[in-house]
Amino acid sequence: MKKGDRIEGEVIKYDFPNVGTVEVIGEETTEYVKVKNAIIGQRVEGVINKKKHGNLEARLEKVVRKADCEIDSPCPHSNECGGCTYQTFPYEEQLKIKEKQVYSLIEKAIKDNKQDLENAYEGIIASPIIEGYRNKMEFSFGDAYKDGPLTLGMHKRGSTYDVVDTPNCQIVDENFRNILSVTIEHFRNLGLNYYHKMRHEGVLRHLCVRKGGKSGDILVFLVTSSQWKDKFSKEEWNAILNDWKDKLLGIEIKGQYAGILHVNNDSLADVVKDEGTEILYGKDYFEEELSGLKFRISPFSFFQNNSLGAEILYGKVREYLLENLEGKPVVYDLYTGTGTIAQLVSEAASKVIGVEIIEEAVEAAKESVVRNGVTNCEFIAGDVLKCLDDIEVLPDYIILDPPRDGINPKALEKILNYGVNSIVYVSCKPSSLARDLEMFYQKDYMLRKMSMVDMFPGTTHVETVVLMSKVNTPKA
């Protein structure tokens, strides 16, 4: 088989991250092809687009026959949108798929210590809600096809550039959908163009919506380039933004607007970046409550996207930390974000030291500890790799909640060299966790507890929490 050949076959295996193995039976040979988004049990068609070292990969073209357990998708955009791969599966089946994938990854990573995994694994915990659960969305402006009409939504499945309208997205609530619909109508009527990622030309980049799951506060911010200056005077541009703001304020919503903002971003990268924020209405933050604590959330500060699921996730982190806790220890909370976990475990510690590279998140953490009356948390802005050398107080326990790519190997080596008895690791990307666990075992740690928390129903993502302990530490 070669590039460009069409294939058809059964998906006999499914691995993280959502890559199926398709069995293609020929007249003389049977070959196996990797196809992204092809799920076990389906029969699919595809086109070979890569052949490397004898391994074949294909682009999914069509699902010829659904898996036996598949259902009709509750979302009308599921055939085009690349956001929710699992929406055609009952929720119970989604959990089984995620559980099997992550378990297999960890099993391979600690292949000589499989018994540890068998003893440690506690199962997967479902999200409290499976629709309308997201409290943050970044919608992209674009077009569904070259030179097509302006769209606002999610990237098209299998495409880097095409964007499909998603006015009926099921993982957000009605507020998000109404805000999206009003926004796209407003800018379509103006004939304003989107920012082309390759040519670096255009104005409209992203629409971001954040909502407090408990408070009901809504923060909306429109992200554009400064190229509006080529088309409008400052007065004309202000009129356009104020008209948009007034239309949003005219929507009947559940909850209330905390703020409506305009964010300038001239970065060449296709990311939501703050290069200047203008408040059109209200303020540039909102309040959220989690496990009895209050947090101030700014446009770009990290906060878990599923508020109700986050309470379960952080409860599991606290449970694991307390497994072997003695006295009033010093706890490092590395990659602390806005200091949520740090504050939730602070009662059990003499001191919690949080380290986070995003300065805005650290400032938010410092403000929230004052608001919550927490006096034993210290937050440091900087890279974990560099900051550890400057912290004089040594840790007794460590919590890790790194970004998707996991932990820098040099930073991980420093962390493990502290030799603390217990480390709790929270991971949003199981392949990064699996890679890092190999170094844990090299440093005489073993897997004591492990569970998964599904924060992202309908999608391929899942959170994993593990408790690692020194081999010579008795089990709890």
Salt bridges, closest charged atoms under 4 A:
ASP5 OD1 - LYS2 NZ 3.45
GLU8 OE2 - ARG43 NE 2.81
GLU10 OE2 - ARG43 NH1 3.16
GLU10 OE1 - ARG65 NH2 2.78
ASP15 OD2 - LYS13 NZ 3.83
ASP15 OD2 - LYS34 NZ 3.72
GLU45 OE1 - ARG6 NH2 3.73
GLU57 OE1 - LYS50 NZ 3.97
GLU61 OE2 - ARG59 NE 2.90
ASP72 OD1 - LYS66 NZ 3.38
GLU93 OE2 - LYS96 NZ 3.52
GLU122 OE1 - LYS316 NZ 3.46
GLU122 OE2 - LYS449 NZ 3.54
GLU138 OE2 - LYS136 NZ 3.59
ASP165 OD2 - ARG188 NH2 2.52
ASP173 OD2 - LYS211 NZ 2.55
GLU201 OE1 - ARG199 NE 3.61
ASP243 OD2 - HIS186 ND1 3.95
ASP243 OD2 - LYS247 NZ 3.84
ASP246 OD1 - LYS245 NZ 3.75
ASP270 OD2 - LYS197 NZ 3.26
ASP270 OD1 - HIS206 NE2 3.72
GLU278 OE1 - HIS262 ND1 3.69
GLU287 OE2 - ARG296 NE 3.98
GLU311 OE2 - LYS214 NZ 2.82
GLU319 OE1 - LYS316 NZ 3.35
GLU363 OE2 - LYS366 NZ 3.89
GLU367 OE1 - ARG296 NH1 3.44
GLU378 OE1 - LYS351 NZ 3.19
ASP389 OD2 - LYS414 NZ 2.66
ASP405 OD1 - LYS429 NZ 3.77
GLU413 OE2 - LYS443 NZ 3.94
ASP436 OD1 - ARG435 NH2 3.08
ASP454 OD1 - LYS98 NZ 2.68
